[in-house]
Amino acid sequence: MRNRKSPRRRCVVCRRVLPRESLFRLAKTNNIQIDFRYNHPGRGAYVCARETCLKGFLKGMSMTPEDRDLFMTHLISDLSARVLSCMDRYEIADTKDIQKGDIILINNDVGVLEKKGIEEEALSWGLLVFWMGDSIMKGRQRCVLDARRCSSLSRDLGFIKSLSCKGLET
């Protein structure tokens, strides 16, 4: 059986060539939409999941600052909804099913000692750690996700993390 490589695309802002799954596809029909499935009709462009690239792309589209902020708010809510659906579908309940590279989401509202303990345990298992607000975690302390079944989730979580560092609530 032949091992197929993932298609590679170029970010229109920083010009880096990356696997398609690590980029966002933005499609323009009447307005700009994020195409998570890579099949939306209309002219499309690929942009890195880094905040600087996305903001640079939107600046080049001659959008007003208000439209840009509105777009980023919609993007965060779309990504948060994707994270929630992955939590419902791909949560690993049994610790014997956890493998290196899986993703753990930890609630920001957990106490400092609990955070440190959970993070140390997660890193010893080889898990990717992401801290999320309670709006996403919905009262859970932690949630381990199967990274093989939701491959683009780490990209989405990384982008949410970079935006939340800038003061946007997730």
C-alpha positions as a printed NumPy array, in Angstrom:
array([[  0.   ,   0.   ,   0.   ],
       [  1.311,   3.43 ,  -0.933],
       [  1.826,   5.991,   1.795],
       [  0.03 ,   9.169,   0.679],
       [  1.38 ,  12.516,   1.755],
       [ -0.901,  15.335,   2.749],
       [ -1.248,  18.136,   0.168],
       [  0.935,  21.152,   0.873],
       [ -0.24 ,  24.741,   0.521],
       [  1.427,  28.16 ,   0.808],
       [  0.365,  30.802,   3.326],
       [ -0.444,  33.95 ,   1.338],
       [  1.024,  36.18 ,   4.064],
       [  4.287,  34.627,   5.284],
       [  4.785,  32.418,   2.176],
       [  5.631,  29.296,   4.213],
       [  4.684,  25.976,   2.617],
       [  2.876,  23.728,   5.129],
       [  0.568,  20.702,   5.122],
       [ -2.958,  21.768,   4.231],
       [ -4.34 ,  20.638,   7.614],
       [ -2.164,  23.172,   9.455],
       [ -3.615,  26.116,   7.508],
       [ -6.983,  27.844,   7.446],
       [ -8.704,  28.169,   4.091],
       [-10.584,  31.424,   3.726],
       [-13.154,  31.48 ,   0.924],
       [-14.717,  34.607,  -0.484],
       [-18.221,  34.47 ,  -1.935],
       [-20.271,  37.441,  -0.709],
       [-18.163,  37.735,   2.423],
       [-15.1  ,  35.98 ,   3.841],
       [-15.8  ,  32.604,   5.431],
       [-13.56 ,  30.031,   7.05 ],
       [-13.658,  26.751,   5.179],
       [-12.876,  24.043,   7.735],
       [-13.563,  21.213,   5.257],
       [-11.508,  22.735,   2.402],
       [-14.348,  22.414,  -0.116],
       [-16.357,  25.648,   0.115],
       [-17.158,  27.23 ,  -3.26 ],
       [-15.57 ,  30.53 ,  -4.128],
       [-12.106,  31.924,  -4.442],
       [ -9.943,  30.649,  -1.605],
       [ -6.654,  31.469,   0.085],
       [ -4.664,  29.58 ,   2.695],
       [ -3.418,  31.345,   5.816],
       [ -1.3  ,  30.118,   8.759],
       [ -2.975,  29.575,  12.093],
       [ -0.759,  32.32 ,  13.532],
       [ -2.491,  35.513,  14.561],
       [ -0.034,  37.737,  12.662],
       [ -0.748,  35.961,   9.374],
       [ -4.525,  36.053,   9.762],
       [ -4.527,  39.733,  10.747],
       [ -2.137,  40.504,   7.887],
       [ -4.481,  38.766,   5.443],
       [ -7.511,  40.661,   6.736],
       [ -5.604,  43.956,   6.561],
       [ -4.793,  43.255,   2.909],
       [ -8.495,  42.641,   2.239],
       [ -9.231,  46.325,   2.984],
       [-11.537,  45.511,   5.876],
       [-12.395,  48.141,   8.425],
       [-11.053,  47.537,  11.948],
       [-14.625,  46.9  ,  13.155],
       [-15.167,  44.242,  10.472],
       [-11.828,  42.653,  11.358],
       [-12.753,  42.485,  15.053],
       [-16.152,  41.03 ,  14.163],
       [-14.504,  38.43 ,  11.927],
       [-12.025,  37.441,  14.683],
       [-14.892,  37.151,  17.196],
       [-16.788,  34.864,  14.805],
       [-13.613,  32.859,  14.221],
       [-13.106,  32.309,  17.955],
       [-16.731,  31.23 ,  18.427],
       [-16.475,  28.837,  15.432],
       [-13.246,  27.341,  16.786],
       [-14.742,  27.04 ,  20.279],
       [-17.745,  25.2  ,  18.824],
       [-15.376,  22.821,  17.008],
       [-13.485,  22.148,  20.24 ],
       [-16.758,  21.417,  22.071],
       [-17.89 ,  18.983,  19.371],
       [-14.512,  17.198,  19.566],
       [-14.886,  16.988,  23.331],
       [-18.248,  15.279,  22.863],
       [-17.016,  12.833,  20.196],
       [-13.36 ,  12.07 ,  20.933],
       [-12.963,  12.192,  24.699],
       [-10.916,   9.293,  26.065],
       [-12.583,   7.905,  29.162],
       [-10.239,   4.998,  29.92 ],
       [ -6.611,   5.827,  30.755],
       [ -5.381,   2.627,  29.072],
       [ -6.465,   4.124,  25.702],
       [ -4.316,   7.25 ,  26.103],
       [ -1.329,   7.445,  23.751],
       [  1.58 ,   9.842,  23.418],
       [  0.555,  12.919,  21.422],
       [ -3.062,  12.984,  22.594],
       [ -4.459,  16.333,  23.701],
       [ -5.462,  17.31 ,  27.231],
       [ -7.58 ,  20.365,  27.939],
       [ -7.312,  21.746,  31.473],
       [ -9.709,  24.27 ,  33.003],
       [ -8.095,  27.631,  33.864],
       [-10.287,  27.844,  36.975],
       [ -8.614,  24.82 ,  38.604],
       [ -6.499,  25.652,  41.659],
       [ -2.753,  26.292,  41.251],
       [ -1.653,  23.056,  42.946],
       [ -4.135,  20.998,  40.93 ],
       [ -2.981,  22.713,  37.708],
       [  0.647,  21.865,  38.44 ],
       [ -0.196,  18.248,  39.302],
       [ -2.369,  17.734,  36.221],
       [  0.218,  19.355,  33.936],
       [  3.095,  17.241,  35.321],
       [  1.028,  14.08 ,  34.932],
       [  0.023,  15.064,  31.374],
       [  3.605,  15.8  ,  30.341],
       [  4.799,  12.475,  31.775],
       [  2.222,  10.747,  29.517],
       [  3.449,  12.789,  26.533],
       [  0.189,  14.705,  26.114],
       [ -0.189,  18.123,  24.491],
       [ -1.463,  20.504,  27.181],
       [ -3.894,  23.37 ,  26.504],
       [ -5.448,  25.629,  29.15 ],
       [ -9.043,  26.605,  28.367],
       [-11.565,  28.941,  29.939],
       [-14.665,  27.598,  31.655],
       [-16.79 ,  28.748,  28.691],
       [-15.301,  25.827,  26.76 ],
       [-14.685,  23.385,  29.622],
       [-18.225,  23.735,  31.04 ],
       [-17.194,  22.887,  34.606],
       [-14.872,  19.979,  33.748],
       [-11.437,  19.929,  35.357],
       [ -9.789,  18.179,  32.429],
       [-10.579,  16.353,  29.23 ],
       [ -8.266,  14.049,  27.232],
       [ -8.926,  13.856,  23.477],
       [ -7.817,  11.307,  20.888],
       [ -5.498,  13.365,  18.651],
       [ -5.56 ,  10.783,  15.838],
       [ -9.32 ,  11.155,  15.378],
       [ -9.399,  14.967,  15.496],
       [ -6.214,  15.89 ,  13.671],
       [ -6.865,  19.604,  13.075],
       [ -7.795,  20.233,  16.708],
       [ -4.261,  21.077,  17.845],
       [ -4.126,  23.783,  15.133],
       [ -7.46 ,  25.205,  16.309],
       [ -6.423,  25.081,  19.976],
       [ -3.091,  26.739,  19.217],
       [ -4.885,  29.567,  17.485],
       [ -7.378,  29.975,  20.344],
       [ -4.418,  30.033,  22.757],
       [ -2.606,  32.756,  20.797],
       [ -5.761,  34.89 ,  20.665],
       [ -6.563,  34.404,  24.351],
       [ -3.035,  35.596,  25.212],
       [ -3.98 ,  38.867,  23.499],
       [ -6.855,  39.342,  25.944],
       [ -9.706,  37.732,  24.024],
       [-11.883,  35.453,  26.151],
       [-12.286,  31.845,  25.008]])
